[in-house]
Amino acid sequence: MKTLIGGAVAAVLGLIGMSVWWKPFLQLLAGAIPVTLLLGGGLALYLGFDELKDTWKKDEPSFDTPVTSDDSEKYKQEIDDLKKEIETLKTEKA
């Protein structure tokens, strides 16, 4: 409730202030718009360049070594051994 009342008072004071100081408000706005556009444009340039660099990285070939069938068989055997070990541990616990 306090926030609602505070917000209403601030809005009324802001409306009164804008009506009293209309010309200085427009001067401030005229000075703030170019700075905002400059900063926003710089941010957009930075983000666009960063995105462009990411697409360049995707175009480069990757030099990953493929997994051979010998390796996959070794891993399958290791998984089977671990499963057997888990089963023996479960039976020992029970």
DSSP file (Angstrom, degrees, kcal/mol; ACC not computed):
  #  RESIDUE AA STRUCTURE BP1 BP2  ACC     N-H-->O    O-->H-N    N-H-->O    O-->H-N    TCO  KAPPA ALPHA  PHI   PSI    X-CA   Y-CA   Z-CA
    1    1 A M     >        0   0    0      0, 0.0     4,-2.2     0, 0.0     5,-0.2   0.000 360.0 360.0 360.0 -39.8    0.0    0.0    0.0
    2    2 A K  H  >  +     0   0    0      1,-0.2     4,-2.6     2,-0.2     5,-0.2   0.878 360.0  52.3 -63.7 -36.7    2.9    2.3    0.8
    3    3 A T  H  > S+     0   0    0      2,-0.2     4,-2.5     1,-0.2    -1,-0.2   0.895 108.1  50.9 -65.9 -40.0    4.4    1.6   -2.6
    4    4 A L  H  > S+     0   0    0      2,-0.2     4,-2.1     1,-0.2    -2,-0.2   0.922 113.3  44.2 -63.5 -45.2    1.2    2.5   -4.3
    5    5 A I  H  X S+     0   0    0     -4,-2.2     4,-2.5     2,-0.2    -2,-0.2   0.917 114.1  50.2 -67.1 -42.8    0.8    5.8   -2.5
    6    6 A G  H  X S+     0   0    0     -4,-2.6     4,-2.3     1,-0.2    -2,-0.2   0.891 111.0  49.5 -62.1 -39.9    4.5    6.6   -3.0
    7    7 A G  H  X S+     0   0    0     -4,-2.5     4,-2.2     2,-0.2    -1,-0.2   0.886 110.8  49.3 -66.4 -39.1    4.2    5.9   -6.7
    8    8 A A  H  X S+     0   0    0     -4,-2.1     4,-2.2     2,-0.2    -2,-0.2   0.910 112.0  48.1 -66.9 -42.1    1.1    8.0   -7.1
    9    9 A V  H  X S+     0   0    0     -4,-2.5     4,-2.6     2,-0.2     5,-0.2   0.915 112.3  49.3 -64.4 -42.7    2.8   10.9   -5.3
   10   10 A A  H  X S+     0   0    0     -4,-2.3     4,-2.4     1,-0.2    -2,-0.2   0.894 110.8  50.3 -64.3 -39.7    5.9   10.6   -7.5
   11   11 A A  H  X S+     0   0    0     -4,-2.2     4,-2.2     2,-0.2    -1,-0.2   0.910 112.0  47.1 -65.6 -41.7    3.8   10.5  -10.7
   12   12 A V  H  X S+     0   0    0     -4,-2.2     4,-2.4     2,-0.2    -2,-0.2   0.929 113.7  47.7 -65.8 -44.9    1.9   13.7   -9.7
   13   13 A L  H  X S+     0   0    0     -4,-2.6     4,-2.6     1,-0.2    -2,-0.2   0.883 111.6  51.1 -63.2 -38.1    5.1   15.5   -8.7
   14   14 A G  H  X S+     0   0    0     -4,-2.4     4,-2.4     2,-0.2    -1,-0.2   0.895 110.0  49.3 -64.9 -40.5    6.7   14.4  -12.0
   15   15 A L  H  X S+     0   0    0     -4,-2.2     4,-1.8     2,-0.2    -2,-0.2   0.906 113.2  46.5 -65.1 -42.3    3.7   15.7  -14.0
   16   16 A I  H  X S+     0   0    0     -4,-2.4     4,-2.2     2,-0.2    -2,-0.2   0.920 112.7  50.6 -65.3 -43.5    3.8   19.0  -12.1
   17   17 A G  H  X S+     0   0    0     -4,-2.6     4,-2.8     1,-0.2    -2,-0.2   0.889 109.5  49.9 -62.7 -40.4    7.6   19.2  -12.7
   18   18 A M  H  < S+     0   0    0     -4,-2.4    -1,-0.2     1,-0.2    -2,-0.2   0.874 111.5  48.9 -67.2 -35.8    7.3   18.5  -16.4
   19   19 A S  H >< S+     0   0    0     -4,-1.8     3,-0.6    -5,-0.2    -2,-0.2   0.880 116.4  42.3 -71.6 -35.4    4.6   21.2  -16.8
   20   20 A V  H 3< S+     0   0    0     -4,-2.2     2,-0.2     1,-0.2     3,-0.2   0.918 126.0  32.2 -75.2 -44.3    6.7   23.8  -14.9
   21   21 A W  T 3X S+     0   0    0     -4,-2.8     4,-1.8    -5,-0.2    -1,-0.2  -0.380  75.3 137.9-110.9  53.1   10.1   23.0  -16.5
   22   22 A W  H <> S+     0   0    0     -3,-0.6     4,-2.1    -2,-0.2    -1,-0.2   0.930  71.7  47.4 -65.6 -47.3    8.9   21.9  -20.0
   23   23 A K  H  > S+     0   0    0     -3,-0.2     4,-2.2     1,-0.2     5,-0.2   0.934 112.8  47.2 -65.7 -46.8   11.7   23.7  -21.9
   24   24 A P  H  > S+     0   0    0      0, 0.0     4,-2.6     0, 0.0    -1,-0.2   0.882 110.6  54.8 -61.4 -33.5   14.6   22.5  -19.8
   25   25 A F  H  X S+     0   0    0     -4,-1.8     4,-2.5     1,-0.2    -2,-0.2   0.919 108.3  47.9 -62.5 -42.7   13.1   19.0  -20.0
   26   26 A L  H  X S+     0   0    0     -4,-2.1     4,-2.6     2,-0.2    -1,-0.2   0.871 110.7  51.7 -66.7 -36.0   13.1   19.2  -23.8
   27   27 A Q  H  X S+     0   0    0     -4,-2.2     4,-1.7     2,-0.2    -2,-0.2   0.925 111.1  47.4 -64.3 -44.2   16.7   20.5  -23.7
   28   28 A L  H  X S+     0   0    0     -4,-2.6     4,-1.9     1,-0.2    -2,-0.2   0.914 113.1  48.7 -62.0 -42.5   17.7   17.5  -21.5
   29   29 A L  H  X S+     0   0    0     -4,-2.5     4,-2.1     1,-0.2    -2,-0.2   0.898 108.7  53.3 -64.4 -40.7   15.9   15.2  -23.8
   30   30 A A  H  < S+     0   0    0     -4,-2.6    -1,-0.2     1,-0.2    -2,-0.2   0.825 113.0  44.4 -64.8 -31.0   17.6   16.7  -26.9
   31   31 A G  H  X S+     0   0    0     -4,-1.7     4,-0.8    -5,-0.1    -1,-0.2   0.785 113.5  49.9 -81.3 -27.9   21.0   16.1  -25.2
   32   32 A A  H  X S+     0   0    0     -4,-1.9     4,-2.4    -5,-0.2     5,-0.2   0.809  98.6  65.2 -82.5 -30.2   20.2   12.6  -24.1
   33   33 A I  H  X S+     0   0    0     -4,-2.1     4,-2.6     1,-0.2     5,-0.2   0.936 102.5  45.8 -63.2 -48.6   18.9   11.2  -27.4
   34   34 A P  H  > S+     0   0    0      0, 0.0     4,-2.5     0, 0.0    -1,-0.2   0.900 114.0  49.5 -62.6 -37.7   22.2   11.5  -29.4
   35   35 A V  H  X S+     0   0    0     -4,-0.8     4,-2.6     2,-0.2     5,-0.2   0.919 111.9  48.6 -65.2 -41.9   24.2   10.0  -26.5
   36   36 A T  H  X S+     0   0    0     -4,-2.4     4,-2.7     1,-0.2     5,-0.2   0.913 112.2  48.4 -63.4 -43.1   21.7    7.1  -26.2
   37   37 A L  H  X S+     0   0    0     -4,-2.6     4,-2.5     2,-0.2    -2,-0.2   0.898 111.7  50.3 -64.0 -39.9   21.8    6.5  -30.0
   38   38 A L  H  X S+     0   0    0     -4,-2.5     4,-2.2    -5,-0.2    -2,-0.2   0.937 114.3  42.9 -63.9 -47.4   25.7    6.5  -29.9
   39   39 A L  H  X S+     0   0    0     -4,-2.6     4,-2.2     2,-0.2    -2,-0.2   0.905 115.4  49.3 -66.9 -41.0   25.9    4.1  -27.0
   40   40 A G  H  X S+     0   0    0     -4,-2.7     4,-2.3    -5,-0.2    -2,-0.2   0.896 111.5  49.3 -65.2 -39.5   23.2    1.8  -28.5
   41   41 A G  H  X S+     0   0    0     -4,-2.5     4,-2.4    -5,-0.2    -2,-0.2   0.893 110.3  50.8 -66.2 -39.7   24.8    1.8  -31.9
   42   42 A G  H  X S+     0   0    0     -4,-2.2     4,-2.3     2,-0.2    -2,-0.2   0.901 110.9  48.7 -63.8 -40.5   28.2    0.9  -30.3
   43   43 A L  H  X S+     0   0    0     -4,-2.2     4,-2.6     2,-0.2     5,-0.2   0.909 110.9  50.2 -64.8 -41.8   26.7   -1.9  -28.4
   44   44 A A  H  X S+     0   0    0     -4,-2.3     4,-2.5     2,-0.2    -2,-0.2   0.896 110.5  50.1 -64.5 -39.7   24.9   -3.2  -31.6
   45   45 A L  H  X S+     0   0    0     -4,-2.4     4,-2.4     2,-0.2     5,-0.2   0.927 111.5  48.4 -62.8 -44.2   28.2   -3.1  -33.5
   46   46 A Y  H  X S+     0   0    0     -4,-2.3     4,-2.2     1,-0.2    -2,-0.2   0.936 114.1  44.9 -61.6 -47.3   30.0   -5.0  -30.8
   47   47 A L  H  X S+     0   0    0     -4,-2.6     4,-2.2     1,-0.2    -1,-0.2   0.876 113.0  51.3 -67.0 -37.2   27.4   -7.7  -30.6
   48   48 A G  H  X S+     0   0    0     -4,-2.5     4,-2.0    -5,-0.2    -1,-0.2   0.904 111.0  47.6 -66.1 -40.5   27.2   -8.0  -34.4
   49   49 A F  H  X S+     0   0    0     -4,-2.4     4,-2.2     2,-0.2    -2,-0.2   0.894 111.0  51.7 -66.2 -39.3   30.9   -8.4  -34.7
   50   50 A D  H  X S+     0   0    0     -4,-2.2     4,-1.7     1,-0.2    -2,-0.2   0.898 110.5  48.2 -63.7 -40.5   30.9  -11.0  -31.9
   51   51 A E  H  X S+     0   0    0     -4,-2.2     4,-1.8     2,-0.2    -1,-0.2   0.877 109.6  53.2 -66.5 -37.4   28.2  -12.9  -33.7
   52   52 A L  H  X S+     0   0    0     -4,-2.0     4,-1.8     1,-0.2    -2,-0.2   0.894 106.7  52.0 -64.9 -40.1   30.2  -12.7  -37.0
   53   53 A K  H  X S+     0   0    0     -4,-2.2     4,-1.9     1,-0.2    -1,-0.2   0.880 106.9  54.2 -63.3 -37.2   33.3  -14.1  -35.2
   54   54 A D  H  X S+     0   0    0     -4,-1.7     4,-1.5     1,-0.2    -1,-0.2   0.897 107.4  49.4 -64.2 -39.6   31.1  -17.0  -34.0
   55   55 A T  H  X S+     0   0    0     -4,-1.8     4,-1.3     1,-0.2    -1,-0.2   0.847 108.0  54.5 -69.6 -31.4   30.0  -17.9  -37.5
   56   56 A W  H  X S+     0   0    0     -4,-1.8     4,-0.8     1,-0.2    -1,-0.2   0.890 106.4  51.9 -66.1 -37.7   33.6  -17.8  -38.7
   57   57 A K  H  < S+     0   0    0     -4,-1.9     3,-0.4     1,-0.2    -1,-0.2   0.852 105.7  54.8 -66.9 -33.5   34.5  -20.3  -36.1
   58   58 A K  H  < S+     0   0    0     -4,-1.5    -1,-0.2     1,-0.2    -2,-0.2   0.832 103.5  56.2 -68.3 -30.9   31.7  -22.6  -37.2
   59   59 A D  H  < S+     0   0    0     -4,-1.3    -1,-0.2    -3,-0.2    -2,-0.2   0.734  86.8  95.1 -74.3 -22.1   33.1  -22.6  -40.8
   60   60 A E  S  < S-     0   0    0     -4,-0.8     2,-0.1    -3,-0.4    -3,-0.0  -0.451  85.6-110.8 -70.0 140.5   36.5  -23.8  -39.7
   61   61 A P        -     0   0    0      0, 0.0     2,-0.3     0, 0.0    -1,-0.1  -0.452  28.6-130.7 -71.5 144.8   37.0  -27.6  -40.0
   62   62 A S        -     0   0    0     -2,-0.1     2,-0.1    -4,-0.1    -4,-0.0  -0.721   4.4-148.9 -95.2 147.7   37.2  -29.5  -36.8
   63   63 A F        +     0   0    0     -2,-0.3     2,-0.2     2,-0.1    -1,-0.1  -0.344  37.5 154.3-112.4  49.4   40.0  -31.9  -36.2
   64   64 A D        -     0   0    0     -2,-0.1    -2,-0.0     1,-0.1     0, 0.0  -0.562  43.9-125.2 -77.1 140.4   38.2  -34.4  -33.9
   65   65 A T        -     0   0    0     -2,-0.2     2,-0.1     1,-0.0    -1,-0.1  -0.747  26.6-124.9 -86.2 128.5   39.5  -37.9  -33.9
   66   66 A P        -     0   0    0      0, 0.0     2,-0.5     0, 0.0    -1,-0.0  -0.376  23.3-110.3 -71.9 151.4   36.8  -40.4  -34.7
   67   67 A V        -     0   0    0     -2,-0.1     2,-0.1     4,-0.0     0, 0.0  -0.706  34.5-140.4 -82.0 124.8   36.2  -43.3  -32.3
   68   68 A T     >  -     0   0    0     -2,-0.5     4,-1.8     1,-0.1     3,-0.2  -0.378  21.5-110.9 -82.1 164.9   37.3  -46.5  -33.8
   69   69 A S  H  > S+     0   0    0      1,-0.2     4,-2.2     2,-0.2     5,-0.2   0.815 117.0  60.8 -66.5 -29.6   35.4  -49.8  -33.4
   70   70 A D  H  > S+     0   0    0      1,-0.2     4,-1.9     2,-0.2    -1,-0.2   0.912 105.3  48.1 -62.6 -41.5   38.2  -51.2  -31.3
   71   71 A D  H  > S+     0   0    0      1,-0.2     4,-2.4     2,-0.2    -2,-0.2   0.910 110.0  51.2 -65.8 -41.4   37.7  -48.4  -28.8
   72   72 A S  H  X S+     0   0    0     -4,-1.8     4,-2.4     1,-0.2    -1,-0.2   0.894 109.5  50.1 -65.5 -38.1   34.0  -48.9  -28.6
   73   73 A E  H  X S+     0   0    0     -4,-2.2     4,-2.2     2,-0.2    -1,-0.2   0.894 109.8  51.6 -65.2 -38.5   34.4  -52.6  -28.0
   74   74 A K  H  X S+     0   0    0     -4,-1.9     4,-2.1     1,-0.2    -2,-0.2   0.915 111.3  47.3 -64.0 -42.4   36.8  -51.8  -25.2
   75   75 A Y  H  X S+     0   0    0     -4,-2.4     4,-2.4     2,-0.2    -2,-0.2   0.886 110.1  52.1 -68.2 -38.3   34.4  -49.4  -23.6
   76   76 A K  H  X S+     0   0    0     -4,-2.4     4,-2.3     2,-0.2    -1,-0.2   0.912 110.3  49.1 -62.7 -41.0   31.5  -51.9  -23.9
   77   77 A Q  H  X S+     0   0    0     -4,-2.2     4,-2.3     1,-0.2    -2,-0.2   0.899 110.4  50.8 -64.0 -40.6   33.6  -54.5  -22.2
   78   78 A E  H  X S+     0   0    0     -4,-2.1     4,-2.2     2,-0.2    -2,-0.2   0.892 109.7  50.3 -65.5 -39.2   34.5  -52.0  -19.4
   79   79 A I  H  X S+     0   0    0     -4,-2.4     4,-2.4     2,-0.2    -2,-0.2   0.920 110.1  50.1 -63.8 -44.3   30.8  -51.2  -18.9
   80   80 A D  H  X S+     0   0    0     -4,-2.3     4,-2.2     1,-0.2    -2,-0.2   0.907 110.1  50.5 -61.1 -41.6   29.9  -54.8  -18.6
   81   81 A D  H  X S+     0   0    0     -4,-2.3     4,-2.2     1,-0.2    -1,-0.2   0.908 110.7  49.1 -62.6 -41.5   32.7  -55.4  -16.1
   82   82 A L  H  X S+     0   0    0     -4,-2.2     4,-2.2     2,-0.2    -1,-0.2   0.876 109.0  52.6 -66.8 -37.0   31.4  -52.5  -14.0
   83   83 A K  H  X S+     0   0    0     -4,-2.4     4,-2.2     2,-0.2    -1,-0.2   0.914 109.8  48.8 -63.5 -41.9   27.9  -53.8  -14.1
   84   84 A K  H  X S+     0   0    0     -4,-2.2     4,-2.3     1,-0.2    -2,-0.2   0.904 110.3  51.5 -63.4 -40.8   29.1  -57.2  -12.9
   85   85 A E  H  X S+     0   0    0     -4,-2.2     4,-2.1     1,-0.2    -1,-0.2   0.890 108.9  50.8 -64.3 -39.0   31.0  -55.5  -10.1
   86   86 A I  H  X S+     0   0    0     -4,-2.2     4,-2.2     2,-0.2    -1,-0.2   0.914 109.6  50.6 -64.2 -42.5   27.9  -53.5   -9.0
   87   87 A E  H  X S+     0   0    0     -4,-2.2     4,-2.2     1,-0.2    -2,-0.2   0.906 109.9  49.5 -63.0 -41.9   25.8  -56.7   -8.9
   88   88 A T  H  X S+     0   0    0     -4,-2.3     4,-2.1     1,-0.2    -1,-0.2   0.892 110.7  50.5 -65.7 -37.5   28.4  -58.4   -6.8
   89   89 A L  H  X S+     0   0    0     -4,-2.1     4,-1.9     2,-0.2    -1,-0.2   0.880 109.5  51.4 -65.8 -37.5   28.5  -55.5   -4.4
   90   90 A K  H  X S+     0   0    0     -4,-2.2     4,-1.8     2,-0.2    -2,-0.2   0.907 110.9  47.2 -65.4 -41.6   24.7  -55.5   -4.1
   91   91 A T  H  < S+     0   0    0     -4,-2.2    -2,-0.2     1,-0.2    -1,-0.2   0.874 111.4  51.4 -69.7 -35.7   24.7  -59.2   -3.3
   92   92 A E  H  < S+     0   0    0     -4,-2.1    -1,-0.2     1,-0.2    -2,-0.2   0.870 109.6  50.6 -67.2 -35.2   27.4  -58.8   -0.7
   93   93 A K  H  <        0   0    0     -4,-1.9    -2,-0.2     1,-0.3    -1,-0.2   0.875 360.0 360.0 -69.5 -38.0   25.5  -56.0    1.0
   94   94 A A     <        0   0    0     -4,-1.8    -1,-0.3    -5,-0.1    -2,-0.2   0.487 360.0 360.0 -76.4 360.0   22.3  -58.0    1.2
